[in-house]
Structure formats: C-alpha cells, structure tokens
Amino acid sequence: MSEQTPLAHHSMYRITARLVTYLHESVTESFGDEAKTLIRKGTESFGLARAKSIAERAHQEGEEHILFDYVSESEQPTTEKLDDQVIYPWMATWFAQIAKQVVDQFGEQGKDAIREGVRRFGLQRGGNIANRAEHLGYDNTIEHYLSNYDMGRSDLFEFDTTIHAENIDQTFTKCPFGQQWADENMHEYGILYCEMIDPSIAKGYNKDFEVDHPKFILKEGVCQFDFKLKKS
C-alpha cells in the first residue's frame, strides 16, 4: 500500500477557468472568430470583474487558461468575497451565459459545440482523478473513483451515495449548479452541462465506465446516477 499523501483538490477557481477554456476551444473550432465575440458577450453578462478575479486566482494556483483573452489587464477584480458560497453559483452563471450566446446564435449546432466543450472538460477531469488514484497506488476502479475525486464537495450539495462491488448509486437532492440555473431560468442552457459532465468524467477516469443518468434536478428535481464499470 502506498504511503503517499493524497493530492489536494483543485479549487473551483481552477476548475471554472478550465471549463471556460474548453468551451472556448470547442466553439472557436466550430465557429471561428465569431465565437470569441459570443464568449466575450457571455463573459460581460456574467461580470468582467468576477471573471478577472477567477482568472487571477486560477493563474496563481498554476492553471493554464484562456481567460485573460476575455478580460483586459486594466479590468479590476471584484471586491466581492470569494468563497464556496459564490464560486459554485458563479461557475453555473458563467457557463450559462456563454452557452446562451452560442446557442441563440447557432441553434442545435451551438448546443453540440457547448456539449463538446463539456465533454472534453469532463474527460480531462476524469483523467486527473485516475492520476490522483494512481498517485496513491490505486487502480482506476469503482472503489477509488469518488474517494479520489478532483473537486471538493461543498455543503451546497446534498446527496446519498451507495458503493457496491460493481456499481455506484448516487442521488443528488441539492446542487448549486442546478439551483442557479433554475433561479436564473437558464434550464435550456444548464442542461447541456448536466447531460455531458458525469459520463465524460467517468469515461476519462476509466474508458469502461458507463453512467446511467435517468433523472435531472433541472427536470425531475433530483439527479440520479448509476455508475457501472464494464467487465473486460
């Protein structure tokens, strides 16, 4: 058994910066320079001062990201307090504002580009979870998935988890992302994240991981997951 110290969780500032970077990559591949204008508009709707604060903090923590392309050097960071009570809802708002600009302009193709950005983001995070497990000497199997998760769980989430030998059952009754999208009437855009994120993280962790996600907080009021690892 390895005696390595577990790696620290990545902060939500790093994770938010990474999400926006993957959205930038996907939508600019699909739509070219026009997409940059849309991301800029979405970032302005989110708040340039907030974006600047996230960009600076993520950079200080070692995250390579694209955010400084969308907030100028002269932009002043927000004076709002940065903590778990704001960063989870902020990530949801920023995502939805970018998605809204892209989807309203490009329709179904825009939705596909946003989904692809989330898919890539999720795959990267899943690979990071596998690396965290490997650091401790563990394989990327079911029992080491949630215990090596890359994102800390705020008390803004409420969920029940049951880990079996061959699957994980998980039900969320409270989610700050879903709540924020519901509060802002951004269901149409937030669901693009919900549809893609957990299957993509799981697949990045282990290519044989399958995720059944029959219920969504934005639709049914709860999120239900069944994670299964296919036998080779």
N, C-alpha and C positions, 0 to 999 in steps of 0.2 A: 504494500500500500504506500502510495506517495505521501510524503510529509510536506509537500509544497503548500504555501499559503494561498488560499483562494484569491483569484484576481478580483479587483474592485469592480463593481458595476459601472457601466458607462452612465454618465449623468444624462438627464433628459435634455440638457442643452446640447450635448454632443449628438444625441440620437435625433433631436429635432433638426439640427444642422445637416445631418446625414440624409434625413428624409427629403428635405428641400433640395439637396444636391442631386439625389437620384431622380426626383421629379424634373429638375432642370435637364438632366441628361436625357431622359426619355422623351420629354415633349419637344426639346430642341432637335433631337434626332428625327422626330416625326414631322415637325412643322417649321423648322429653321428659325431665322432671326425673329419672326413674328412672335414665336413662343416666348422669347425673352421679354418682349413688351408686356405680354399677358402675365408672366410671373412677376414682373415689376408692379403691375397694377394690383395683383393679388397681395403682394407684399405691402404696398401702400395701404390697402384696405385693412390688412392685419395691423399695421403700425410700424413705421420705419424705425422709431426709437426702440420699440421692443425687439425688432429684428436685429438692430445693431447690438443690443445687449446680448442676445443669444449668440450672434456671430463672434463677438469678442470673447465671451466666456468659453465657447466651444474651441476657439483657436487657442486660448490659454491652456486648455486641457489636452491639447495635442490633436484635435480633429482637423483634418484637411477638408475644406468645404468651399462652396461656390458663393456663399452669402455676401461676401464683400463686393461681388459684381452687382448686387442689388441694393446695397446701402453704401452711401458715399462716406469718404473719410471725414467730411465735415458734419455728418449726421451725429447728433448727440444721443447717447444711450438713454434709455428710460430711467426715470427716477423711482419707478415702482419697485417694490420689494420683490426680489427673485426667490421663490421657494416652490415647494411641491404644490402648493395651493394654486399657483398661477401657471407653472410651466406645462403641466399636462393639458389644461384647457387651451393654453396658447398654441401648443402644437396642433391641437384639433382645429382651432380657428385658422391658423396659417395654412394648413393643408386645404381646408375647405375653400378658402378664398382663392388660392391658386387653382384648385380643381374647378371652381365656378367659372373663372375666366376662360380656362381651356375648354371646358365642356360647352359653355354657352356659345363659344366661337366655332367649335369644330364638331359638336354633337357626339355621335357614337364613336367616331374616330378619336375625339378628345378623351372620352371615357377610357378607351383602350390604352391611350398613351399614359393616362394617370394610373390605371391599373398596372401597366408595365413598370412604371417607376416604383410603385409599391412592391411589386414582385421582386425587383432587383434589390431593393432596400431590405426586404424580408430575407432573401437568400443570403445576403451579406451578414445580417444579424444571426441567422441560423449557423452559418459557418463560424462566427465568433463564439457562439455558445458551445459548439463542438470543440473549439480550441480551448475554451475555458475548462471543459471537462478533461481534455487531454492533458492540460497543464497539471491536473491533479492525479493523472494516471488512470483516468476512466475512459471507457469506450463510449461512443455516441449511441447509447441505448436508452430505452424508455426511462429507466430509473435515474438517469443522470441528466435528463433534459431540463426539467423545471428547477432542479437544485443548482444548476449552473447557468440559469437564465441571465441574460446580459443587462436587463432593465430591472431596477429595483421596483418593488410593488409598494406604491403609496397607499395610505389608508383611504384614499379616494376610490379605490377598488374594493368591491365586496364580492367574494366568490367562494365556492366549495370545490375541493379537488379530491378525487379518489384515484389512487395509483394502483393498478392491477399489474399482474405479470405481463400481460400482452397489450394493455391499453391504458389510457388515462381518460377519465371522465371529469370534465370541468364545466361548471356553470357559474356565470357572472350575473349577479343581480344589480350591480352598480359599476359603471365605467365612466370615468371623467371625459373620455373622448366622445362616447355616445351621448352623454348628457349634454355636453357642449354643443354638439351638432343638433340635438333636439331643441335646445334652448334658442339656438340661432336659426331654426327652421332650415337647416342645411342637410337634411336627411339624404337628398339625392346625391350629394357630393361626398358626404361622410361614408356612405355605404360602399363606395368604391374602395376605400381603405379597408373596411371591415371584411369585404369579400375576399381580399387577397392576402392580408397580412399574416394570419396564423398558419395557413397552409404553406406559405412561402418560407416563413421562419423554420417550420418543421422540416421542410424539404431541404433547406440549407444545412440543417443540423444533421440529417440523415436522409439520403435520397429515397429510402424505402419507407419513410414516414408518410402516412396518409391521415388527413384530417377531415372528419365529417362535421359540418357546421350548420345544423338544421335550423337553428333559431338565432335571431339577431336582436340586440337591445333596441336598435332603431326600427325594428318591425314588430317583434313579439314581446318586447320588454325585458327579455333575458337573452344572454348569449350562452348557447350550449355547444360544447365541443366533445368529440370523441377522437382521441389521438390513437392511432394504431400503427405498429411497426410490422410491416410485411415480413414474413419469413423468407429468407433467401432460398 
